[in-house]
Amino acid sequence: MTAAQDPARDAARDAARNPARPADRDTARHTARDAADTIDVLVVDDDFMVARVHRAFVERVEPFRVVGVAHTGAQAIEAADALRPDLILLDLYLPDIFGLDVIPRLRSAGHDCDVMVISAAQEADAVRGAVRHGVADYLLKPFDFQDLRTRLERYAAQRGRLLTAVVRGQADVDRVLAGAFAPAAVHTLPKGMSVETAELVERALREADGTLSATECAALTGVSRVSARRYLEYFHSTGNAEVSLRYGAAGRPERRYAWRA
């Protein structure tokens, strides 16, 4: 091959002649940021159908992404080596090894991923063992989507606090640890409110670039302004949304809502 036919040199020359456009660089930055924000999950369960359900549940919760599924302890360790997940959803009753015994093997292999136990094991010894191994949470089967969603969102919030924590003294340590051991909040919707509409309003708040008024929320979700206001106030009462006031030239101030991260 002659120098004129060298594809590597030709590619380098083309790249120099056609540098990345600003839009391309912005796309690359956004892609890198999204990848950094994503929480990669490995699902481990010996039951293929159960693993499929758990995978579907996880993929409904942002910013979680299932990167793999394993059905034995050995497969879990191998998958952790290959995929480097941030979080493992770990069943305890695996065919080849007890689930908790997977954790020290992961640590010995140099994996610092978090582990959330998802199991039917109700024995006190299993729970104590999970605590000793430092699991992030312990969820008993059977459960519904909302049960898992609550724990995943709590984990994501705590993970964010740990990644950005600045410790200057004991108060900062206490603040971080308080989030780690906070109980899962359970809120029942008031009579006349539906889960489907609540999820629509919540999604609108989460995806909003800034704050939303009741009118703006109604336009985004397709519900009436009165209904949107009711759901927004509900989320404010549960501590999931915060309210700010926008003052105009005249009249009452406008209430603006934002999802509390």
N, C-alpha and C positions, 0 to 999 in steps of 0.2 A: 504494500500500500504506500503510495507516495504521500508527501506532506500535504499536497493539495486535496488528497482524498481522506485526510484524517478527520473522522466525524467529531471527535472530542474537541479538536481545535476549531472546527466549523461552528459547533454549538457555542463555544466560548465567545467566538467572534460575533455571532448573532446576538448573544445576550448583551454584549457590550454595545452593539448598535441599537438594541431595543430594550432599554432598561425598564424595570417594572413601573407601571403607571401608578399614581397615587391610589387609585381605586383598588388595584391589585394588592398594594401594600396594606391598605386598610383591611381588605378581606383576610389577608394572612394574619394580621394582628388580631382580628376578631376571632378567627379560627383558633389561634393559639390561646386566646383568653378563654374561649368557650371550653377548650380541652382542659385548661387548668382548673376551671370551675366545676367540671364534671366529676362526679363521684362514681368510680368504676366498681361494680359489684360482681362477686362470684357466688352463685347459688349452689349449695351443696345439699342434696337430699337423695336418699336411695330410691324413692318412688318417682318414676318418670313423670307421671301426671301431676303430682304435687309440685315437683320442681317447675313444671311448665306454668302452673298457676302462680307460683311465687314469682317467677320471672315476669309474667304479665303484670302482676301487682307492682313490682318494683319499677317497671318501665312507665308506669302511669304517674310516677312521682319525680318531679324535677328537683335537683339536677342529676338524678341517679341514672346509670346506664349499666345494663347487664352485659358483661364481657365474656361470660362463660358459665357453664353448668357442669357439675361433677356429681357422680352418684356413689362414690366410695371415698374413703379417707385417702387412699393412694392417689386417686384421680384429683382430689382437692389439692394435695401438695404439689402434684405435677402441674396442675393448672395455675396455681399461685406462682410457680417458677416462671411459667411462660407468659402469664397475663399481668402479673403485678397489680392485683386489685387493691383498691383502697379499703374495701369492706367485704367480709365474707359472711353470708347468711348460712349458718352451720346447723344442720340436723345432728342429733346425738346418736341416734340408732342407725349406724352405718353397717354394712355387711362385713367389713374387714377390720374395723377398728372403732372403738368408742369415740364419739365426736370430740370430747374434751381432750383426748390424747393427740388429736391432730394439732392442737394449738402449740404445745411445746416443740413439736417437730417443725412447725412453721417458723418459730422463733430461732431454733437451731440452724435453720436454713437461711436466716437473715431477713425474714419477712416481718415488717412492722405493721402490717395491715390490721385494721380493727376487725373484731368478730362479734356478730350478733347471733346468739343462739335462737333457733326456731325449732322447737321440739315438743313432743307430747310428754317428755320426761318431767314428772312432777315430784320426783323424789327429792327430799331435802339435800341429800348428799350431792346430787347433780347440780342443784342450785348453788350450794356452797362451793363446789368445785369450779363452777363457772365464774363465781365472784373471785376466787383465788387466782384464776387465770386472766382476770382483768377484762372480761367481756363487756362490750358496750351496752348490751341489753339482753333480755331473756324473754321471749314471747312464746306462750304456750299454744299449741295446736288444740283444737281448731280455732281459727280466727278469721275475721273478715278484712276486707281491704282497708277500712278506716283504722283498724287496730295497727296494722303494719305501717300505714301512712303516717300516723301520729309519731311512731317511734323513729321512722326514717327522717322525718322533718326535725325531730328533736336532736337526732344524731348529727344531721347536717349543720344545725345551728351551733351545737357544741363543738363540732369540728372546726367551724369557722372561727369561733372564739379562741380555740387553742392555737390555730395557725396565725392569728393576728394578735395574740396576747402579748402585752408588754408588762412585765412583772417588776415593779419597783418596791414592793413591800408585801406584807402579809395580807392586806386588804385585796390586792390584785389576785393573790393566790386563792383566797377565799371566794372571790367572785367567779373565777374560772371553775373551781371545784363545785360550787353551788349549782352551776349549770349541769355538771356531770351527773349529779344525784337528784335532780329535780324530778318529781313524779310526773307521769304523763297526765296532762289535763284532759278531762272528759267533759264535753259540753253537749247537752241535749237541746236540739232546736225547739224553740217555743212553738206552741200550737199554731197551726196555720202556715208554718214555714216548711218548705220542702228541701230535701237534701240536694236535689238537682239544681234548684235555683241558687242555693247557697254556694254550690260549687262554681256556678257561672260567675257569681259576684266575686267570689274569692279569686278566681282565675283572672278576672278583669283587674282586680287590685294588684295581684302579683305581677302581672305583665305590664302594668301602667308605667310610663316613663314620668315619674313624679306622682302627683296627687290627682284624685278624681273627685268631682262633685257628684251628687246624686243624679243630676241630669245627664252628665257624661257617662256615668255607669249604666244608666238606663239605655242610652243609645248603643253602648257596646254589647249589652246582654240581651236586649230585646224585651225587657220587662218595663213596667211602668215606673215613672219617677218615684211614686209613693212606695212601691215595692222595693225598688233599689235602695231608697233611703232607709227602709226598715231593716234590710239585711246589712247595710253598712253600719247602722247603729248597733245591730246585734254583734257584729264583729268588734266594734269598739268596746262594747260592754264585756266581752270575753277577753279583752286585752290583745286580740289579734290585729286590730287596726288602730291607728292613731289619728286624731282629728286636729286639724289646724283651721284657723279662720282667715278668710280673705276679705278685707274691707274694701268696699267700692266707694264711689263718690257719695252715694246716698243709700238709704235702706239698711236692712239687716245684713250682717256679714254672712258670707257664703261659707258653709262647712265643707272642708276638703278632707278626703280620706286617703290614707296610705297604709299598705300592709306592713306590719311590724316584723322586720327580719329577725 
